[in-house]
Amino acid sequence: MDNISRRSLLTAGLGAGLVAAWPGAAVAVSTADDAGLRTDPFQLGIASGEPWPDGFVIWTRLAVDPVAGDGLGGMPSRNVSVAWEVAEDAGMRTVVARGVEQARIETAHSVHVELRGLRPGREYFYRFRTGRHISPVGRTLTSPALHETPAALAMAFASCAQYEHGYFTAYNRLAQDQPDLVLHLGDYLYEYKKDSYVIGGGNPRDHEGPETVNLAGYRQRHAQYKADADLQAAHAVAPWLVVWDDHEVDNNWADDVPENRDPGQLNDTSEHFRQRRAAAFQAYYENMPLRPSSVPAGADMKIYRKLQWGQLANFHMMDTRQYRDDQLAGDGWKKNVPERLAEDRTITGSEQEKWLLDGFRNSTQRWDILGQQVFFAERDRNQAPEIDDVSMDGWDGYAASRRRITQGWVDANVRNAVVLTGDVHRNWANDVKVDYKDPASPVVGSELVCTSITSTGNGTGSTTDATMAWNPHLKFTNDNRGYVNTRVTKDAMTADSRTLDYVTTPGAPVSTKASFEIRDGVPGLVARG
């Protein structure tokens, strides 16, 4: 795609307005009505995701008042017909598929279209219409044919976007970098009410509504985030693979255990928390470009899954919240908790662990990439070897689970294992070992940790951390906001930490803070430049 058409897609295309005609779509137009809507119903933008060789999911959700308190976006109390079309060009002249879906009131007027029958390894464009209202145009891709090894994949990954802590400029900069695939590793939104999670100097923006505990609240919060133009730009540029972390439901939740037991609230018992979780999962599905196979069943929703990018890469997208054991010792950073080493502790659950280990054994791809949520490598804050001080929420709190996963890819002779992580609001770049206590233990993989989009505000810009002195496998850290760009080829995976100096006011430029390379067949990180 040429730069001019891409730029048009990301700027002029984002201002969805009224268009008099939709060339070549007479059938779709005649069967799509707007329920008499006078206001643009595409204020939450459009998105695509889940690319496979012959298709993908395209998504939109109708709303004329995104922050309406009932979570239904100001829409009428009936279904609305929405036409869609997919084309080979940004001008939507060469249409290859079209149809009409119902935006149903019971799913907050969201639309998920699962495309099949397209050509592998191709760029496509899509849009929606209801009545005279036409959505922006989005760009998406099919993945390569299963037997093909593409020359390269440009993949970006991000996490932790607290709306109140800053502007989503990083999403816009990510879009301008023009990736072909985006991974979001959790904390897509935050559950807090206004003035309950405040950064130094005060929050530049506020959440609408109370803390999210019911379906109306989660729907309203998703809509407030989705209405942000910078986030819309990032969704419009490429297909996304998404997984949640904790804040999509409740901070540091673990299976059916909430962070706190709040008397009289939906956190007071496990059963009541499962009701809250069910509401969060329903709203999450409604607002993400997920396949119908991810439709939640009450308080259960399967989001761990594998996406294959030809013979170049497998993406193992994981869930480290829904099946984990509760955090030990009251959560947080704790010293000398021997139970964290127990063989029966799990962060993945037995079924997901087996799925992942089977995936390693069956892999024929050059790269096996784990898209997951919390810090994977050991990070001990105490220098004395006889005392460890580690996070109970990360993989350090589930050490045997981590060892089984790491040893699993070693035993399966995985060619290149790379863990991608979010959650901690800082960039990190780490070598991965099976045994971190043994200095002679070989490096068997790599971990790349993205910083936050906005969470905790501007950051300090620091690139030092005292713990790196006695954790030599931790190679880099940085406390700016941003995201990570990667380029994956058969010979190497390169990673650029893209950072912004500030987020509490909009419009910050982006720059590359550090770059690393992982060479094919050579575990570990090599600094570039």
C-alpha positions as semicolon CSV with decimal commas, in nm:
position;residue;x (nm);y (nm);z (nm)
1;M;0,000;0,000;0,000
2;D;0,143;0,341;-0,091
3;N;0,208;0,602;0,176
4;I;-0,054;0,841;0,044
5;S;-0,339;0,593;0,063
6;R;-0,226;0,468;0,406
7;R;-0,206;0,822;0,539
8;S;-0,553;0,895;0,404
9;L;-0,681;0,588;0,582
10;L;-0,543;0,702;0,917
11;T;-0,642;1,068;0,902
12;A;-0,932;1,162;0,681
13;G;-1,073;0,810;0,708
14;L;-1,106;0,833;1,085
15;G;-1,363;1,107;1,072
16;A;-1,661;0,893;0,985
17;G;-1,924;1,113;0,831
18;L;-2,217;1,115;0,595
19;V;-2,156;0,991;0,242
20;A;-2,416;1,019;-0,026
21;A;-2,338;0,698;-0,211
22;W;-2,163;0,367;-0,169
23;P;-2,049;0,267;-0,518
24;G;-2,105;-0,095;-0,609
25;A;-2,297;-0,181;-0,295
26;A;-2,657;-0,147;-0,405
27;V;-2,764;-0,479;-0,256
28;A;-2,607;-0,404;0,082
29;V;-2,740;-0,050;0,092
30;S;-3,093;-0,157;0,018
31;T;-3,098;-0,392;0,317
32;A;-2,919;-0,177;0,576
33;D;-3,116;0,081;0,769
34;D;-3,003;0,322;1,038
35;A;-3,314;0,311;1,259
36;G;-3,361;0,681;1,190
37;L;-3,027;0,774;1,342
38;R;-2,943;1,141;1,292
39;T;-2,607;1,117;1,467
40;D;-2,304;0,922;1,340
41;P;-2,330;0,573;1,497
42;F;-1,968;0,478;1,414
43;Q;-1,816;0,684;1,694
44;L;-1,640;0,377;1,836
45;G;-1,452;0,316;1,512
46;I;-1,382;-0,015;1,345
47;A;-1,135;-0,297;1,402
48;S;-1,014;-0,629;1,266
49;G;-0,842;-0,926;1,421
50;E;-0,771;-1,297;1,424
51;P;-0,610;-1,318;1,078
52;W;-0,589;-1,662;0,919
53;P;-0,494;-1,765;0,565
54;D;-0,838;-1,716;0,413
55;G;-0,995;-1,451;0,635
56;F;-1,019;-1,251;0,956
57;V;-1,278;-1,089;1,183
58;I;-1,401;-0,736;1,121
59;W;-1,578;-0,549;1,400
60;T;-1,776;-0,239;1,481
61;R;-2,017;-0,132;1,751
62;L;-2,284;0,130;1,703
63;A;-2,314;0,417;1,949
64;V;-2,448;0,770;1,918
65;D;-2,368;0,859;2,281
66;P;-2,064;0,649;2,378
67;V;-2,069;0,727;2,751
68;A;-2,441;0,678;2,808
69;G;-2,481;0,548;3,163
70;D;-2,676;0,236;3,067
71;G;-2,384;0,116;2,852
72;L;-2,594;0,098;2,537
73;G;-2,445;0,399;2,362
74;G;-2,768;0,592;2,321
75;M;-2,893;0,343;2,062
76;P;-3,263;0,262;2,007
77;S;-3,406;-0,046;2,176
78;R;-3,407;-0,261;1,865
79;N;-3,170;-0,436;1,630
80;V;-3,013;-0,234;1,350
81;S;-2,904;-0,371;1,011
82;V;-2,542;-0,300;0,923
83;A;-2,393;-0,361;0,580
84;W;-2,025;-0,443;0,541
85;E;-1,786;-0,486;0,254
86;V;-1,427;-0,596;0,201
87;A;-1,214;-0,473;-0,090
88;E;-0,865;-0,514;-0,230
89;D;-0,800;-0,139;-0,236
90;A;-0,831;0,150;0,009
91;G;-1,070;0,328;-0,228
92;M;-1,311;0,031;-0,193
93;R;-1,345;-0,006;-0,570
94;T;-1,256;-0,376;-0,600
95;V;-1,501;-0,535;-0,358
96;V;-1,447;-0,906;-0,294
97;A;-1,706;-0,970;-0,020
98;R;-2,010;-0,798;0,123
99;G;-2,309;-0,873;0,339
100;V;-2,546;-0,751;0,610
101;E;-2,537;-0,828;0,981
102;Q;-2,768;-0,738;1,266
103;A;-2,628;-0,512;1,538
104;R;-2,828;-0,666;1,820
105;I;-2,937;-0,490;2,135
106;E;-2,846;-0,793;2,348
107;T;-2,480;-0,751;2,244
108;A;-2,477;-0,371;2,277
109;H;-2,518;-0,326;1,899
110;S;-2,180;-0,483;1,824
111;V;-2,105;-0,654;1,494
112;H;-1,857;-0,938;1,439
113;V;-1,812;-1,065;1,084
114;E;-1,596;-1,375;1,041
115;L;-1,459;-1,371;0,685
116;R;-1,363;-1,685;0,491
117;G;-1,267;-1,759;0,132
118;L;-1,010;-1,480;0,082
119;R;-0,656;-1,516;-0,049
120;P;-0,366;-1,582;0,190
121;G;-0,098;-1,328;0,266
122;R;-0,293;-1,033;0,125
123;E;-0,385;-0,682;0,230
124;Y;-0,757;-0,600;0,241
125;F;-0,973;-0,303;0,335
126;Y;-1,318;-0,294;0,494
127;R;-1,596;-0,063;0,606
128;F;-1,951;-0,066;0,739
129;R;-2,271;0,122;0,666
130;T;-2,609;0,174;0,822
131;G;-2,851;0,395;0,634
132;R;-2,662;0,701;0,511
133;H;-2,386;0,668;0,771
134;I;-2,058;0,510;0,658
135;S;-1,775;0,405;0,883
136;P;-1,405;0,479;0,838
137;V;-1,211;0,241;0,614
138;G;-0,984;-0,005;0,792
139;R;-0,684;-0,199;0,667
140;T;-0,630;-0,564;0,754
141;L;-0,444;-0,872;0,631
142;T;-0,484;-1,242;0,591
143;S;-0,198;-1,451;0,727
144;P;0,028;-1,638;0,483
145;A;-0,061;-1,985;0,356
146;L;0,035;-2,248;0,611
147;H;0,324;-2,379;0,401
148;E;0,472;-2,041;0,306
149;T;0,756;-1,853;0,474
150;P;0,703;-1,480;0,415
151;A;1,005;-1,254;0,388
152;A;0,914;-1,052;0,697
153;L;0,643;-0,964;0,946
154;A;0,617;-0,619;1,106
155;M;0,451;-0,676;1,444
156;A;0,393;-0,425;1,726
157;F;0,283;-0,500;2,079
158;A;0,145;-0,286;2,360
159;S;-0,033;-0,295;2,696
160;C;-0,160;-0,092;2,990
161;A;-0,362;0,206;2,865
162;Q;-0,505;0,396;3,162
163;Y;-0,732;0,659;3,004
164;E;-0,707;0,890;3,304
165;H;-0,326;0,892;3,317
166;G;-0,265;1,044;2,977
167;Y;-0,345;1,073;2,611
168;F;-0,322;0,776;2,378
169;T;-0,064;0,940;2,151
170;A;0,141;0,619;2,157
171;Y;-0,141;0,437;1,977
172;N;-0,135;0,701;1,704
173;R;0,243;0,673;1,670
174;L;0,208;0,295;1,651
175;A;-0,038;0,339;1,366
176;Q;0,201;0,572;1,186
177;D;0,469;0,302;1,205
178;Q;0,237;0,086;0,991
179;P;0,264;-0,263;1,143
180;D;0,106;-0,564;0,980
181;L;-0,006;-0,717;1,310
182;V;-0,069;-0,572;1,659
183;L;-0,066;-0,773;1,981
184;H;-0,236;-0,622;2,283
185;L;-0,120;-0,798;2,600
186;G;-0,376;-0,673;2,847
187;D;-0,504;-0,383;3,054
188;Y;-0,682;-0,247;2,749
189;L;-0,887;-0,046;2,998
190;Y;-0,901;0,014;3,373
191;E;-1,188;-0,045;3,610
192;Y;-1,147;0,248;3,851
193;K;-1,387;0,534;3,909
194;K;-1,276;0,895;3,883
195;D;-1,021;1,013;4,143
196;S;-0,939;0,665;4,279
197;Y;-0,615;0,604;4,081
198;V;-0,440;0,940;4,053
199;I;-0,089;1,019;3,929
200;G;0,135;1,296;4,062
201;G;0,012;1,632;3,943
202;G;-0,341;1,499;3,886
203;N;-0,506;1,302;3,609
204;P;-0,540;1,485;3,277
205;R;-0,861;1,294;3,193
206;D;-1,138;1,125;3,391
207;H;-1,334;0,804;3,366
208;E;-1,708;0,827;3,325
209;G;-1,925;0,634;3,566
210;P;-1,856;0,430;3,880
211;E;-1,602;0,150;3,915
212;T;-1,693;-0,116;3,662
213;V;-1,870;-0,403;3,837
214;N;-2,173;-0,474;3,615
215;L;-2,245;-0,511;3,245
216;A;-2,363;-0,154;3,195
217;G;-2,046;-0,021;3,355
218;Y;-1,807;-0,236;3,154
219;R;-1,989;-0,150;2,831
220;Q;-1,973;0,222;2,912
221;R;-1,601;0,202;2,994
222;H;-1,516;0,012;2,675
223;A;-1,710;0,271;2,476
224;Q;-1,528;0,561;2,640
225;Y;-1,195;0,407;2,544
226;K;-1,303;0,307;2,195
227;A;-1,421;0,663;2,123
228;D;-1,060;0,784;2,151
229;A;-0,931;0,881;1,804
230;D;-0,573;0,765;1,871
231;L;-0,689;0,419;1,971
232;Q;-0,914;0,409;1,666
233;A;-0,613;0,484;1,445
234;A;-0,424;0,186;1,584
235;H;-0,721;-0,045;1,528
236;A;-0,772;0,082;1,173
237;V;-0,416;0,015;1,055
238;A;-0,381;-0,361;1,110
239;P;-0,544;-0,672;1,256
240;W;-0,509;-0,721;1,632
241;L;-0,459;-1,024;1,855
242;V;-0,583;-0,944;2,205
243;V;-0,564;-1,104;2,547
244;W;-0,674;-0,955;2,877
245;D;-0,479;-0,910;3,197
246;D;-0,635;-0,798;3,525
247;H;-0,786;-0,450;3,487
248;E;-1,035;-0,563;3,224
249;V;-1,206;-0,722;3,527
250;D;-1,045;-0,626;3,861
251;N;-0,690;-0,551;3,971
252;N;-0,483;-0,868;4,030
253;W;-0,775;-1,107;4,017
254;A;-0,694;-1,478;4,017
255;D;-0,951;-1,726;3,887
256;D;-1,257;-1,665;4,105
257;V;-1,067;-1,465;4,369
258;P;-1,093;-1,084;4,349
259;E;-0,827;-0,846;4,471
260;N;-1,031;-0,753;4,779
261;R;-1,343;-0,883;4,949
262;D;-1,575;-0,583;4,953
263;P;-1,881;-0,636;5,174
264;G;-2,204;-0,567;4,990
265;Q;-2,029;-0,543;4,652
266;L;-1,978;-0,788;4,366
267;N;-1,649;-0,887;4,528
268;D;-1,781;-1,014;4,861
269;T;-1,799;-1,383;4,763
270;S;-1,651;-1,596;4,487
271;E;-1,996;-1,645;4,339
272;H;-2,062;-1,273;4,328
273;F;-1,719;-1,213;4,180
274;R;-1,799;-1,465;3,908
275;Q;-2,104;-1,254;3,825
276;R;-1,876;-0,954;3,791
277;R;-1,636;-1,158;3,580
278;A;-1,921;-1,271;3,353
279;A;-2,020;-0,908;3,294
280;A;-1,660;-0,812;3,218
281;F;-1,615;-1,103;2,977
282;Q;-1,939;-1,026;2,794
283;A;-1,838;-0,662;2,743
284;Y;-1,485;-0,766;2,644
285;Y;-1,615;-0,993;2,369
286;E;-1,863;-0,731;2,249
287;N;-1,586;-0,475;2,209
288;M;-1,303;-0,682;2,060
289;P;-1,249;-0,831;1,711
290;L;-1,265;-1,188;1,837
291;R;-1,389;-1,503;1,668
292;P;-1,726;-1,652;1,767
293;S;-1,528;-1,937;1,928
294;S;-1,443;-1,687;2,205
295;V;-1,804;-1,607;2,294
296;P;-1,819;-1,628;2,675
297;A;-2,027;-1,882;2,860
298;G;-2,118;-1,692;3,174
299;A;-1,804;-1,643;3,383
300;D;-1,591;-1,857;3,148
301;M;-1,432;-1,741;2,825
302;K;-1,152;-1,911;2,634
303;I;-0,899;-1,663;2,499
304;Y;-0,586;-1,877;2,485
305;R;-0,530;-1,975;2,126
306;K;-0,264;-2,013;1,857
307;L;-0,224;-1,812;1,539
308;Q;0,014;-1,937;1,271
309;W;0,197;-1,692;1,043
310;G;0,289;-1,940;0,772
311;Q;0,613;-2,120;0,852
312;L;0,764;-1,803;0,995
313;A;0,601;-1,788;1,340
314;N;0,350;-1,928;1,584
315;F;0,179;-1,687;1,819
316;H;0,071;-1,863;2,139
317;M;-0,172;-1,616;2,299
318;M;-0,209;-1,700;2,667
319;D;-0,437;-1,638;2,965
320;T;-0,253;-1,606;3,297
321;R;-0,555;-1,484;3,498
322;Q;-0,854;-1,712;3,454
323;Y;-0,693;-2,041;3,559
324;R;-0,419;-1,939;3,804
325;D;-0,385;-2,025;4,170
326;D;-0,435;-1,732;4,404
327;Q;-0,133;-1,515;4,472
328;L;0,054;-1,616;4,784
329;A;0,117;-1,419;5,103
330;G;-0,144;-1,156;5,029
331;D;0,003;-1,068;4,687
332;G;0,261;-0,798;4,614
333;W;0,639;-0,826;4,657
334;K;0,729;-1,070;4,933
335;K;1,050;-1,212;5,082
336;N;1,121;-1,581;5,119
337;V;0,788;-1,742;5,039
338;P;0,883;-2,109;4,990
339;E;0,533;-2,205;4,876
340;R;0,598;-2,020;4,548
341;L;0,827;-2,311;4,451
342;A;0,558;-2,577;4,504
343;E;0,531;-2,817;4,213
344;D;0,152;-2,806;4,207
345;R;0,124;-2,427;4,174
346;T;0,008;-2,307;3,833
347;I;-0,041;-1,974;3,659
348;T;-0,191;-2,132;3,346
349;G;-0,402;-2,421;3,471
350;S;-0,327;-2,777;3,363
351;E;-0,532;-2,772;3,042
352;Q;-0,370;-2,456;2,905
353;E;-0,024;-2,580;3,007
354;K;-0,079;-2,904;2,814
355;W;-0,207;-2,706;2,513
356;L;0,106;-2,492;2,516
357;L;0,349;-2,783;2,558
358;D;0,173;-2,973;2,278
359;G;0,206;-2,660;2,065
360;F;0,581;-2,659;2,122
361;R;0,609;-3,026;2,028
362;N;0,405;-2,980;1,710
363;S;0,575;-2,659;1,596
364;T;0,753;-2,648;1,262
365;Q;0,783;-2,269;1,259
366;R;1,103;-2,065;1,279
367;W;0,977;-1,860;1,578
368;D;0,749;-1,953;1,867
369;I;0,621;-1,634;2,030
370;L;0,428;-1,634;2,358
371;G;0,191;-1,339;2,394
372;Q;0,121;-1,317;2,767
373;Q;0,066;-1,076;3,050
374;V;0,304;-1,078;3,349
375;F;0,682;-1,068;3,405
376;F;0,829;-1,405;3,305
377;A;1,201;-1,399;3,388
378;E;1,315;-1,404;3,750
379;R;1,341;-1,058;3,903
380;D;1,477;-1,071;4,256
381;R;1,494;-0,737;4,437
382;N;1,721;-0,867;4,713
383;Q;2,095;-0,901;4,646
384;A;2,159;-1,156;4,922
385;P;2,136;-1,505;4,766
386;E;1,980;-1,657;5,078
387;I;1,686;-1,410;5,065
388;D;1,463;-1,362;4,763
389;D;1,221;-1,074;4,720
390;V;0,993;-1,132;4,422
391;S;0,648;-1,048;4,293
392;M;0,374;-1,290;4,387
393;D;0,168;-1,176;4,086
394;G;0,426;-1,258;3,817
395;W;0,577;-1,592;3,715
396;D;0,815;-1,568;4,014
397;G;0,513;-1,652;4,228
398;Y;0,460;-1,966;4,019
399;A;0,820;-2,081;3,971
400;A;0,748;-2,446;3,893
401;S;0,491;-2,345;3,634
402;R;0,755;-2,127;3,465
403;R;1,012;-2,405;3,478
404;R;0,774;-2,654;3,314
405;I;0,696;-2,413;3,031
406;T;1,061;-2,322;2,973
407;Q;1,184;-2,680;2,995
408;G;0,897;-2,774;2,765
409;W;1,024;-2,564;2,477
410;V;1,379;-2,690;2,539
411;D;1,264;-3,053;2,532
412;A;1,060;-2,988;2,217
413;N;1,364;-2,838;2,043
414;V;1,179;-2,515;1,973
415;R;1,408;-2,326;1,740
416;N;1,352;-1,974;1,876
417;A;1,137;-1,905;2,182
418;V;1,040;-1,545;2,259
419;V;0,812;-1,432;2,543
420;L;0,624;-1,103;2,502
421;T;0,501;-0,936;2,820
422;G;0,309;-0,630;2,942
423;D;0,178;-0,533;3,287
424;V;0,476;-0,365;3,461
425;H;0,468;-0,018;3,295
426;R;0,835;-0,032;3,197
427;N;1,036;-0,167;2,908
428;W;1,254;-0,466;2,989
429;A;1,465;-0,696;2,773
430;N;1,563;-1,025;2,937
431;D;1,741;-1,350;2,867
432;V;1,542;-1,656;2,976
433;K;1,691;-1,954;3,159
434;V;1,554;-2,274;3,307
435;D;1,749;-2,221;3,631
436;Y;1,823;-1,863;3,732
437;K;2,013;-1,962;4,047
438;D;2,281;-2,144;3,849
439;P;2,519;-1,898;3,677
440;A;2,618;-2,174;3,434
441;S;2,258;-2,241;3,328
442;P;2,235;-2,167;2,954
443;V;2,016;-1,901;2,798
444;V;1,726;-2,077;2,627
445;G;1,504;-1,791;2,512
446;S;1,427;-1,421;2,533
447;E;1,167;-1,196;2,693
448;L;1,062;-0,854;2,562
449;V;0,850;-0,642;2,794
450;C;0,661;-0,343;2,660
451;T;0,604;-0,037;2,871
452;S;0,258;0,113;2,919
453;I;0,068;0,327;2,672
454;T;-0,016;0,574;2,952
455;S;-0,035;0,397;3,288
456;T;0,141;0,584;3,573
457;G;0,179;0,898;3,362
458;N;0,487;1,041;3,194
459;G;0,750;0,827;3,358
460;T;1,101;0,931;3,455
461;G;1,296;0,824;3,149
462;S;1,528;0,620;3,370
463;T;1,724;0,337;3,206
464;T;1,871;0,200;3,529
465;D;1,747;-0,039;3,793
466;A;1,962;-0,153;4,085
467;T;1,837;-0,511;4,062
468;M;2,006;-0,560;3,724
469;A;2,344;-0,583;3,902
470;W;2,256;-0,918;4,062
471;N;2,009;-1,030;3,792
472;P;2,251;-1,038;3,496
473;H;1,990;-1,188;3,265
474;L;1,799;-0,855;3,283
475;K;1,963;-0,661;2,998
476;F;1,764;-0,338;2,966
477;T;1,495;-0,132;3,133
478;N;1,334;0,206;3,068
479;D;1,064;0,412;3,235
480;N;0,899;0,596;2,945
481;R;0,561;0,529;2,791
482;G;0,523;0,369;2,447
483;Y;0,516;0,032;2,269
484;V;0,752;-0,212;2,096
485;N;0,797;-0,263;1,723
486;T;0,938;-0,591;1,597
487;R;1,045;-0,721;1,260
488;V;1,047;-1,096;1,223
489;T;1,237;-1,270;0,943
490;K;1,373;-1,622;0,909
491;D;1,718;-1,495;1,011
492;A;1,641;-1,267;1,305
493;M;1,382;-1,090;1,516
494;T;1,457;-0,724;1,588
495;A;1,281;-0,521;1,855
496;D;1,269;-0,143;1,892
497;S;1,145;0,013;2,216
498;R;0,946;0,311;2,087
499;T;0,897;0,573;2,358
500;L;0,739;0,912;2,424
501;D;0,873;1,172;2,668
502;Y;0,527;1,268;2,792
503;V;0,163;1,159;2,774
504;T;-0,015;1,400;3,010
505;T;-0,052;1,638;2,717
506;P;-0,121;1,516;2,364
507;G;0,103;1,512;2,059
508;A;0,438;1,385;2,188
509;P;0,687;1,272;1,923
510;V;0,815;0,915;1,933
511;S;1,173;0,789;1,922
512;T;1,354;0,458;1,961
513;K;1,502;0,425;2,309
514;A;1,681;0,092;2,249
515;S;1,699;-0,186;1,991
516;F;1,772;-0,556;2,028
517;E;1,818;-0,849;1,796
518;I;1,752;-1,218;1,850
519;R;1,936;-1,423;1,591
520;D;1,793;-1,742;1,450
521;G;1,918;-2,039;1,648
522;V;2,110;-1,825;1,900
523;P;1,908;-1,780;2,222
524;G;1,941;-1,445;2,393
525;L;1,941;-1,076;2,316
526;V;2,201;-0,874;2,129
527;A;2,193;-0,494;2,162
528;R;2,184;-0,303;1,833
529;G;2,321;0,043;1,770
